[in-house]
């Protein structure tokens, strides 16, 4: 697979993990009795945090390194 395409797929995986995390956090916040606005903000914070963490871990593992020597 092309190196550029694999990087895009890795970034897409990170975004999808962030969406799942953000939606789960927002739903749990609304179940806990929060308003729609607070659930939205809580879910957005969880999304940003999880995408940043997943991309950082992918970088540390070396998934975004160039294989060209």
Secondary structure, 3 states (H helix, E strand, C coil): CCHHHHHHHHHHHHHHHHHHHHHHHHHHHHHCCCCHHHHHHHHHHHHHHHHHHHHHHHHHHCCCCCCCC
